[in-house]
Amino acid sequence: MTPHSTMRAAVLNEPGTELRVETIAKPAPNVGEVLLRVRACGVCHTDLHVIKGEVAFPTPCVLGHEVSGIVEAVGPGVSQCAPGDRVVTAFLMPCGACRFCAQGRDDLCATFFALNRVRGTLYDGATRLRRTDGTALAMYSMAGLAEYAVVPATAVFRVPDGLDLDAAAVLGCAVFTAYGAVAHGAAVRPGDRVAVVAVGGVGLNIVQMARAFGAVQVIAVGRGKLKLDAARQMGATDTVDSSTMDPVARVRELTGGEGVDAAFEALGRPETFQQAFKMVCDGGTMVAVGIAAGTAAAEVEITHMVRRSVRLVGSYGGRTRSDMPKLIALADAGVINVDPLISARVPLEEAGRIYQALDRGEIVGRALVVP
């Protein structure tokens, strides 16, 4: 292969091993697809779950699902973007044809879950990534930990010139997930009181998104001064350090004993799931956002949930085609700000190291891999 027909990518050969940068074949877009020159890829806990073997996914693979870039080429049938466009992608890449997509529920796209999340392919049943010897590499969403990525056009959106393109990468997962949880999961309204349990990349965005939707009290629950200070910067009115106090009791105290209208759990651990559920007021909503390791389960008190009409809702992301333009407009108007979320930028060769730092809890906000 010629140098121009190859690219670098961070490859996970099997769970529990380190990411290794390899030179692989440069992909090409098929019908309805877009080839991006990746500008930045966000470092997300969901990728970390795959790296550690806590979430099943085929290997060898290329991870990375929070991507911004420049359009390099478009496949047949693509008209909404053109080479040279600045774009961001959503990790939920709707097929546009299944019954859920027809209902506007892109977050439930049957094709995405059956093919991409289970088999690591795009929607013709094939991956776009191969080693130079022809070995197939599974794709987690668009496989953004690489110099180039192929993305279904349904998940590609132009970025206004006023937004930093690197930082805009987080719009595709952290901000997108927060928008779905706040707008659809809890349907936050002006005057609501909310709690956000775990203020990492997604949790910090839930904080600022809840304020954007009119919440008057946003209680950030987490561990350590740095993360809680970041939550204050993103709009939290109160903070609770769960390493030094009972977070449920403190949230109840901060709300006059009533609890919050909506509690969001953004970590995916049984203990924090239960805490968030217990923070909700009568008639309120607990929104589960964090992905758990393996088949982890949490218990809730059934009778309390029934008698007090507490809603328990799962929220995996937003509704790609309708929500992404809205949240990009919020960012462009300055209602939400993604720039303060970015705490580190590293080259592709340091992808393995930055995920290890994430695993140790050392990343505040979001780190970016910049190929």
Summary of the structure (lengths in Angstrom):
residues: 371
radius of gyration: 20.0
end to end distance: 20.8
largest distance: 67.4
contacts: 1390
relative contact order: 0.16
helix: 33%
strand: 26%
